[in-house]
Amino acid sequence: MKNLGLITPCYTADTSGVCSMLYELGGMVVVHDASGCNSTYTTHDEPRWTVKKSMIYISAFTELDAIMGNDEKLISDICAAAADQKPKFIAVCGSPMPMMTGVDFDAIASEIRIRTGLPTMGLHTTGTHSYIDGASEALLEYVKLFISYSADKIPGSVNILGATPLDFGLNTSISSIRDWLAENGFTVNAVFAMDSQPEDLLNAGKAEANLVISQTGYAAAEYMRRQFGIPYLCGVPIGRGYALYLAEQLRKIIQKSSAKPFRRASGGDTILIGEGIQSVSIANALALDKQTNAHVICPLPVTETMLSACDRQLYAEEDIQTELHADTVKTVIADPLYRPLIPANVKLIELPHFAFSGRCYADRIPDLINRNTEEYFA
């Protein structure tokens, strides 16, 4: 059976991606799922749960609700909760059981919008896809609801898209990206969606450029390019050399010049496994700082243009394991839970990924922003 994980866990699901992306934005997120499953989307997949409040609820979907198709109970409960909690918006998303019973989230969102007068989004999660899909859709719908075009641009201003703890953990990475932008003469306009107030995000249309730091921000960046004419650049300023390169390319797109994607040489004996934009950025940093040619295995959705000719997009555990057992592989940079797939004679440099191993190694997720890669990838 293809794509069956016998050794490694699966990545965080799309429902958790929704909860993570919308966590700090002042809305009420309702996951249509069985009672008790709230812990999956909060305590297991959300490290902010113990330090920041958020209106994330479960619908307590019952067997009778599933059989009878009792959508009215869901709608009336959400409306009652919204009247009590006063959220800025409402998001309703699904899980495997609503997928199997064919729940129409667009229709439910429309009815809630009519009854409450609040901006409401129906999100099409099923619990069977990765967090990339859920977080991407949530951010895109949020931008469509709340961000508008502005001809009045703030000079040198940049939005950061795709910031969630699922990819960066709860360390100093996002503040370090802010600092790096400031050091290079840019102004941080808004961060979607960590450590920014919802009021700050409303001015996102005034930015001169978007910096996409994970695949979860790509769809929103494409929408803002088409609708508002805001150009974007994909990359994370990891390492000294690549951070300088990204800053130069960011200036070019603001000046309406063409940015040139960094391309690594093929080959090399190092493999990186992880989220696409971050992993490609690390590989680029290694090429510039250490003259080490590394290629990427991305087991998650990623825009094909992000990958170099030497990179691979592999979803199946057995395909990843086959790639890691090639005779040329000497070093693997990946989450510690990939260790069972790696040959004993191959060096593993541990790079924990919260969306993969959760809280197991959360305190070991490094801040690699604008730092010498040799400090970590020795």
VOFIKE-270308 format. One record per residue (C-alpha): residue number from 0; residue in three letters; x, y, z. Coordinates in pm, whole numbers, plus 50000, padded with zeros to 5 digits. Example, Ala and Ser with C-alpha at 12.3 -4.5 7.8 and 13.67 -1.06 7.14 Angstrom:
! residues 2
{0, 'ALA', {51230, 49550, 50780}}
{1, 'SER', {51367, 49894, 50714}}
This chain:
! residues 378
{0, 'MET', {50000, 50000, 50000}}
{1, 'LYS', {50157, 50327, 49883}}
{2, 'ASN', {50197, 50625, 50117}}
{3, 'LEU', {50144, 50417, 50429}}
{4, 'GLY', {50370, 50536, 50712}}
{5, 'LEU', {50499, 50230, 50897}}
{6, 'ILE', {50790, 50396, 51075}}
{7, 'THR', {50754, 50774, 51066}}
{8, 'PRO', {50453, 50983, 51177}}
{9, 'CYS', {50244, 51187, 50938}}
{10, 'TYR', {50273, 51565, 50922}}
{11, 'THR', {50023, 51786, 51103}}
{12, 'ALA', {49684, 51778, 50931}}
{13, 'ASP', {49506, 52054, 50741}}
{14, 'THR', {49259, 52121, 51024}}
{15, 'SER', {49547, 52209, 51256}}
{16, 'GLY', {49693, 52427, 50983}}
{17, 'VAL', {49375, 52636, 50989}}
{18, 'CYS', {49383, 52667, 51369}}
{19, 'SER', {49750, 52766, 51364}}
{20, 'MET', {49725, 53030, 51091}}
{21, 'LEU', {49418, 53198, 51243}}
{22, 'TYR', {49521, 53156, 51607}}
{23, 'GLU', {49617, 53518, 51683}}
{24, 'LEU', {49375, 53700, 51451}}
{25, 'GLY', {49080, 53745, 51686}}
{26, 'GLY', {48838, 53512, 51510}}
{27, 'MET', {48642, 53210, 51625}}
{28, 'VAL', {48754, 52884, 51462}}
{29, 'VAL', {48510, 52593, 51479}}
{30, 'VAL', {48630, 52247, 51379}}
{31, 'HIS', {48339, 52021, 51288}}
{32, 'ASP', {48448, 51702, 51460}}
{33, 'ALA', {48369, 51464, 51744}}
{34, 'SER', {48370, 51574, 52107}}
{35, 'GLY', {48715, 51553, 52268}}
{36, 'CYS', {48911, 51604, 51946}}
{37, 'ASN', {48986, 51965, 52034}}
{38, 'SER', {49305, 51848, 52204}}
{39, 'THR', {49440, 51729, 51868}}
{40, 'TYR', {49414, 52075, 51719}}
{41, 'THR', {49527, 52267, 52026}}
{42, 'THR', {49740, 52092, 52286}}
{43, 'HIS', {49917, 51859, 52037}}
{44, 'ASP', {49960, 52088, 51735}}
{45, 'GLU', {49960, 52433, 51894}}
{46, 'PRO', {50244, 52538, 52128}}
{47, 'ARG', {50081, 52879, 52197}}
{48, 'TRP', {49786, 52714, 52370}}
{49, 'THR', {49930, 52759, 52719}}
{50, 'VAL', {50047, 53119, 52673}}
{51, 'LYS', {49789, 53289, 52449}}
{52, 'LYS', {49412, 53263, 52443}}
{53, 'SER', {49228, 53185, 52122}}
{54, 'MET', {48869, 53101, 52034}}
{55, 'ILE', {48912, 52751, 51895}}
{56, 'TYR', {48612, 52524, 51942}}
{57, 'ILE', {48497, 52177, 51848}}
{58, 'SER', {48142, 52114, 51727}}
{59, 'ALA', {48099, 51786, 51924}}
{60, 'PHE', {47974, 51610, 51610}}
{61, 'THR', {47775, 51302, 51719}}
{62, 'GLU', {47684, 50980, 51542}}
{63, 'LEU', {47321, 51092, 51526}}
{64, 'ASP', {47423, 51426, 51374}}
{65, 'ALA', {47615, 51238, 51107}}
{66, 'ILE', {47327, 51004, 51027}}
{67, 'MET', {47055, 51272, 51025}}
{68, 'GLY', {47261, 51552, 50870}}
{69, 'ASN', {47175, 51792, 51151}}
{70, 'ASP', {47342, 52107, 51020}}
{71, 'GLU', {47100, 52333, 51208}}
{72, 'LYS', {47249, 52229, 51541}}
{73, 'LEU', {47597, 52329, 51422}}
{74, 'ILE', {47478, 52662, 51282}}
{75, 'SER', {47272, 52761, 51586}}
{76, 'ASP', {47550, 52662, 51829}}
{77, 'ILE', {47805, 52871, 51638}}
{78, 'CYS', {47570, 53172, 51625}}
{79, 'ALA', {47504, 53145, 52000}}
{80, 'ALA', {47877, 53121, 52077}}
{81, 'ALA', {47951, 53419, 51849}}
{82, 'ALA', {47691, 53631, 52030}}
{83, 'ASP', {47867, 53550, 52357}}
{84, 'GLN', {48232, 53571, 52248}}
{85, 'LYS', {48213, 53862, 52000}}
{86, 'PRO', {48479, 53739, 51751}}
{87, 'LYS', {48605, 53953, 51463}}
{88, 'PHE', {48519, 53672, 51220}}
{89, 'ILE', {48416, 53307, 51211}}
{90, 'ALA', {48591, 53016, 51038}}
{91, 'VAL', {48432, 52672, 51007}}
{92, 'CYS', {48641, 52378, 50890}}
{93, 'GLY', {48603, 52003, 50867}}
{94, 'SER', {48752, 51668, 50965}}
{95, 'PRO', {48724, 51314, 50820}}
{96, 'MET', {48364, 51244, 50929}}
{97, 'PRO', {48206, 51558, 50774}}
{98, 'MET', {48403, 51475, 50459}}
{99, 'MET', {48241, 51131, 50447}}
{100, 'THR', {47891, 51270, 50507}}
{101, 'GLY', {47930, 51548, 50252}}
{102, 'VAL', {47888, 51854, 50475}}
{103, 'ASP', {47858, 52174, 50267}}
{104, 'PHE', {48080, 52422, 50451}}
{105, 'ASP', {48020, 52700, 50200}}
{106, 'ALA', {47644, 52684, 50262}}
{107, 'ILE', {47692, 52665, 50640}}
{108, 'ALA', {47924, 52967, 50633}}
{109, 'SER', {47675, 53160, 50423}}
{110, 'GLU', {47392, 53089, 50671}}
{111, 'ILE', {47608, 53188, 50969}}
{112, 'ARG', {47709, 53509, 50790}}
{113, 'ILE', {47342, 53599, 50734}}
{114, 'ARG', {47242, 53529, 51095}}
{115, 'THR', {47537, 53692, 51271}}
{116, 'GLY', {47642, 53965, 51029}}
{117, 'LEU', {48003, 53858, 51085}}
{118, 'PRO', {48259, 53779, 50813}}
{119, 'THR', {48249, 53399, 50790}}
{120, 'MET', {48465, 53159, 50594}}
{121, 'GLY', {48390, 52796, 50517}}
{122, 'LEU', {48718, 52607, 50483}}
{123, 'HIS', {48741, 52275, 50303}}
{124, 'THR', {48966, 52072, 50532}}
{125, 'THR', {48921, 51699, 50569}}
{126, 'GLY', {49190, 51594, 50815}}
{127, 'THR', {49351, 51387, 50539}}
{128, 'HIS', {49586, 51649, 50392}}
{129, 'SER', {49885, 51830, 50540}}
{130, 'TYR', {49884, 52151, 50740}}
{131, 'ILE', {50014, 52332, 50430}}
{132, 'ASP', {49674, 52300, 50262}}
{133, 'GLY', {49470, 52413, 50561}}
{134, 'ALA', {49694, 52704, 50660}}
{135, 'SER', {49722, 52819, 50296}}
{136, 'GLU', {49345, 52822, 50246}}
{137, 'ALA', {49285, 52995, 50580}}
{138, 'LEU', {49535, 53274, 50507}}
{139, 'LEU', {49408, 53320, 50152}}
{140, 'GLU', {49046, 53354, 50270}}
{141, 'TYR', {49149, 53593, 50547}}
{142, 'VAL', {49329, 53814, 50296}}
{143, 'LYS', {49026, 53810, 50066}}
{144, 'LEU', {48798, 53912, 50354}}
{145, 'PHE', {49005, 54181, 50522}}
{146, 'ILE', {49285, 54311, 50299}}
{147, 'SER', {49213, 54567, 50029}}
{148, 'TYR', {49413, 54744, 49761}}
{149, 'SER', {49592, 55065, 49852}}
{150, 'ALA', {49768, 55298, 49612}}
{151, 'ASP', {49932, 55467, 49912}}
{152, 'LYS', {50242, 55252, 49961}}
{153, 'ILE', {50476, 55272, 50260}}
{154, 'PRO', {50829, 55304, 50117}}
{155, 'GLY', {51044, 54998, 50181}}
{156, 'SER', {50763, 54814, 50363}}
{157, 'VAL', {50740, 54435, 50358}}
{158, 'ASN', {50474, 54187, 50470}}
{159, 'ILE', {50593, 53851, 50606}}
{160, 'LEU', {50366, 53565, 50495}}
{161, 'GLY', {50360, 53209, 50625}}
{162, 'ALA', {50469, 53253, 50987}}
{163, 'THR', {50333, 52983, 51219}}
{164, 'PRO', {50488, 52774, 51498}}
{165, 'LEU', {50428, 52462, 51288}}
{166, 'ASP', {50731, 52557, 51076}}
{167, 'PHE', {50932, 52784, 51304}}
{168, 'GLY', {50845, 52676, 51657}}
{169, 'LEU', {50818, 52919, 51947}}
{170, 'ASN', {51169, 53056, 51937}}
{171, 'THR', {51310, 53388, 51819}}
{172, 'SER', {51300, 53315, 51444}}
{173, 'ILE', {51020, 53555, 51353}}
{174, 'SER', {51165, 53841, 51558}}
{175, 'SER', {51503, 53767, 51399}}
{176, 'ILE', {51347, 53802, 51053}}
{177, 'ARG', {51204, 54136, 51163}}
{178, 'ASP', {51550, 54244, 51283}}
{179, 'TRP', {51714, 54128, 50959}}
{180, 'LEU', {51466, 54330, 50752}}
{181, 'ALA', {51526, 54639, 50968}}
{182, 'GLU', {51905, 54600, 50939}}
{183, 'ASN', {51869, 54601, 50561}}
{184, 'GLY', {51657, 54917, 50550}}
{185, 'PHE', {51311, 54761, 50522}}
{186, 'THR', {51003, 54829, 50733}}
{187, 'VAL', {50796, 54534, 50857}}
{188, 'ASN', {50438, 54613, 50769}}
{189, 'ALA', {50255, 54299, 50887}}
{190, 'VAL', {50335, 53940, 50982}}
{191, 'PHE', {50085, 53671, 50882}}
{192, 'ALA', {50025, 53543, 51136}}
{193, 'MET', {50250, 53550, 51444}}
{194, 'ASP', {50329, 53835, 51682}}
{195, 'SER', {50115, 54087, 51491}}
{196, 'GLN', {49795, 54252, 51608}}
{197, 'PRO', {49494, 54202, 51376}}
{198, 'GLU', {49479, 54581, 51338}}
{199, 'ASP', {49833, 54581, 51197}}
{200, 'LEU', {49736, 54337, 50924}}
{201, 'LEU', {49469, 54568, 50780}}
{202, 'ASN', {49744, 54784, 50627}}
{203, 'ALA', {49898, 54490, 50440}}
{204, 'GLY', {49782, 54638, 50108}}
{205, 'LYS', {50022, 54928, 50162}}
{206, 'ALA', {50331, 54708, 50150}}
{207, 'GLU', {50576, 54731, 49860}}
{208, 'ALA', {50663, 54360, 49873}}
{209, 'ASN', {50574, 54030, 50038}}
{210, 'LEU', {50832, 53788, 50180}}
{211, 'VAL', {50699, 53432, 50180}}
{212, 'ILE', {50881, 53228, 50446}}
{213, 'SER', {50684, 52903, 50414}}
{214, 'GLN', {50458, 52739, 50159}}
{215, 'THR', {50157, 52829, 50376}}
{216, 'GLY', {50193, 53191, 50261}}
{217, 'TYR', {50233, 53126, 49889}}
{218, 'ALA', {49865, 53126, 49782}}
{219, 'ALA', {49799, 53455, 49962}}
{220, 'ALA', {50111, 53610, 49806}}
{221, 'GLU', {49996, 53507, 49458}}
{222, 'TYR', {49651, 53655, 49525}}
{223, 'MET', {49800, 53985, 49646}}
{224, 'ARG', {50024, 53998, 49341}}
{225, 'ARG', {49730, 53954, 49105}}
{226, 'GLN', {49481, 54175, 49287}}
{227, 'PHE', {49702, 54445, 49442}}
{228, 'GLY', {50016, 54435, 49229}}
{229, 'ILE', {50238, 54352, 49529}}
{230, 'PRO', {50540, 54146, 49419}}
{231, 'TYR', {50670, 53866, 49639}}
{232, 'LEU', {50986, 53673, 49710}}
{233, 'CYS', {51004, 53321, 49856}}
{234, 'GLY', {51284, 53245, 50099}}
{235, 'VAL', {51403, 53244, 50459}}
{236, 'PRO', {51715, 53451, 50545}}
{237, 'ILE', {51913, 53157, 50683}}
{238, 'GLY', {52290, 53192, 50697}}
{239, 'ARG', {52495, 53506, 50637}}
{240, 'GLY', {52545, 53473, 50264}}
{241, 'TYR', {52190, 53377, 50171}}
{242, 'ALA', {52048, 53648, 50400}}
{243, 'LEU', {52248, 53908, 50206}}
{244, 'TYR', {52135, 53754, 49877}}
{245, 'LEU', {51767, 53765, 49980}}
{246, 'ALA', {51792, 54128, 50090}}
{247, 'GLU', {51941, 54219, 49751}}
{248, 'GLN', {51663, 54035, 49565}}
{249, 'LEU', {51396, 54198, 49784}}
{250, 'ARG', {51529, 54541, 49689}}
{251, 'LYS', {51515, 54442, 49323}}
{252, 'ILE', {51149, 54344, 49326}}
{253, 'ILE', {51058, 54665, 49512}}
{254, 'GLN', {51243, 54859, 49240}}
{255, 'LYS', {51042, 54662, 48981}}
{256, 'SER', {51347, 54470, 48869}}
{257, 'SER', {51351, 54095, 48817}}
{258, 'ALA', {51470, 53883, 49108}}
{259, 'LYS', {51693, 53589, 49019}}
{260, 'PRO', {51624, 53265, 49207}}
{261, 'PHE', {51935, 53113, 49359}}
{262, 'ARG', {52027, 52786, 49194}}
{263, 'ARG', {52254, 52529, 49354}}
{264, 'ALA', {52478, 52287, 49168}}
{265, 'SER', {52350, 51931, 49131}}
{266, 'GLY', {52508, 51651, 49327}}
{267, 'GLY', {52653, 51662, 49672}}
{268, 'ASP', {52639, 51408, 49953}}
{269, 'THR', {52397, 51596, 50183}}
{270, 'ILE', {52018, 51560, 50188}}
{271, 'LEU', {51769, 51794, 50356}}
{272, 'ILE', {51417, 51676, 50445}}
{273, 'GLY', {51141, 51918, 50537}}
{274, 'GLU', {50910, 52201, 50437}}
{275, 'GLY', {50997, 52324, 50090}}
{276, 'ILE', {51079, 52695, 50121}}
{277, 'GLN', {51268, 52656, 50448}}
{278, 'SER', {51463, 52350, 50330}}
{279, 'VAL', {51559, 52511, 49998}}
{280, 'SER', {51673, 52820, 50192}}
{281, 'ILE', {51895, 52605, 50416}}
{282, 'ALA', {52042, 52430, 50112}}
{283, 'ASN', {52114, 52767, 49951}}
{284, 'ALA', {52275, 52890, 50273}}
{285, 'LEU', {52498, 52583, 50289}}
{286, 'ALA', {52606, 52641, 49929}}
{287, 'LEU', {52703, 53001, 50001}}
{288, 'ASP', {52846, 52971, 50352}}
{289, 'LYS', {53011, 52628, 50342}}
{290, 'GLN', {53037, 52552, 49969}}
{291, 'THR', {52838, 52238, 50047}}
{292, 'ASN', {52606, 52109, 49776}}
{293, 'ALA', {52290, 51974, 49936}}
{294, 'HIS', {51968, 51864, 49775}}
{295, 'VAL', {51618, 51866, 49919}}
{296, 'ILE', {51357, 51597, 49969}}
{297, 'CYS', {51025, 51769, 50024}}
{298, 'PRO', {50747, 51542, 50161}}
{299, 'LEU', {50495, 51830, 50161}}
{300, 'PRO', {50321, 52042, 49894}}
{301, 'VAL', {50559, 52296, 49742}}
{302, 'THR', {50561, 52520, 49437}}
{303, 'GLU', {50768, 52341, 49175}}
{304, 'THR', {50962, 52654, 49080}}
{305, 'MET', {51110, 52661, 49434}}
{306, 'LEU', {51296, 52335, 49375}}
{307, 'SER', {51625, 52306, 49194}}
{308, 'ALA', {51695, 52034, 48939}}
{309, 'CYS', {51863, 51823, 49208}}
{310, 'ASP', {51568, 51838, 49452}}
{311, 'ARG', {51292, 51580, 49485}}
{312, 'GLN', {50931, 51591, 49602}}
{313, 'LEU', {50864, 51254, 49767}}
{314, 'TYR', {50556, 51179, 49976}}
{315, 'ALA', {50590, 50806, 50037}}
{316, 'GLU', {50800, 50677, 50325}}
{317, 'GLU', {50945, 50396, 50115}}
{318, 'ASP', {51053, 50641, 49841}}
{319, 'ILE', {51227, 50864, 50095}}
{320, 'GLN', {51401, 50564, 50249}}
{321, 'THR', {51524, 50446, 49908}}
{322, 'GLU', {51666, 50792, 49837}}
{323, 'LEU', {51845, 50802, 50173}}
{324, 'HIS', {52008, 50463, 50110}}
{325, 'ALA', {52191, 50579, 49797}}
{326, 'ASP', {52566, 50516, 49818}}
{327, 'THR', {52644, 50885, 49766}}
{328, 'VAL', {52460, 51004, 50079}}
{329, 'LYS', {52690, 51094, 50370}}
{330, 'THR', {52483, 51343, 50571}}
{331, 'VAL', {52110, 51396, 50630}}
{332, 'ILE', {51960, 51709, 50785}}
{333, 'ALA', {51612, 51626, 50913}}
{334, 'ASP', {51381, 51591, 51209}}
{335, 'PRO', {51511, 51331, 51460}}
{336, 'LEU', {51210, 51107, 51391}}
{337, 'TYR', {51354, 51033, 51045}}
{338, 'ARG', {51645, 50848, 51209}}
{339, 'PRO', {51495, 50497, 51153}}
{340, 'LEU', {51492, 50561, 50775}}
{341, 'ILE', {51858, 50662, 50762}}
{342, 'PRO', {52142, 50407, 50725}}
{343, 'ALA', {52357, 50364, 51036}}
{344, 'ASN', {52671, 50487, 50857}}
{345, 'VAL', {52505, 50815, 50751}}
{346, 'LYS', {52541, 51120, 50976}}
{347, 'LEU', {52216, 51280, 51095}}
{348, 'ILE', {52213, 51649, 51182}}
{349, 'GLU', {51894, 51694, 51380}}
{350, 'LEU', {51665, 51977, 51273}}
{351, 'PRO', {51334, 51936, 51460}}
{352, 'HIS', {51016, 52034, 51276}}
{353, 'PHE', {50718, 52101, 51502}}
{354, 'ALA', {50470, 51998, 51231}}
{355, 'PHE', {50635, 51655, 51223}}
{356, 'SER', {50753, 51566, 51574}}
{357, 'GLY', {50538, 51809, 51775}}
{358, 'ARG', {50644, 51873, 52132}}
{359, 'CYS', {50904, 51593, 52137}}
{360, 'TYR', {51190, 51824, 52037}}
{361, 'ALA', {51021, 52165, 52053}}
{362, 'ASP', {51288, 52310, 52282}}
{363, 'ARG', {51559, 52213, 52030}}
{364, 'ILE', {51422, 52401, 51727}}
{365, 'PRO', {51700, 52649, 51637}}
{366, 'ASP', {51685, 53010, 51524}}
{367, 'LEU', {51895, 53003, 51205}}
{368, 'ILE', {51808, 53350, 51080}}
{369, 'ASN', {52105, 53553, 50952}}
{370, 'ARG', {52353, 53335, 51141}}
{371, 'ASN', {52662, 53147, 51034}}
{372, 'THR', {52545, 52803, 50926}}
{373, 'GLU', {52863, 52644, 51060}}
{374, 'GLU', {52737, 52715, 51413}}
{375, 'TYR', {52464, 52453, 51361}}
{376, 'PHE', {52553, 52242, 51058}}
{377, 'ALA', {52909, 52157, 51158}}
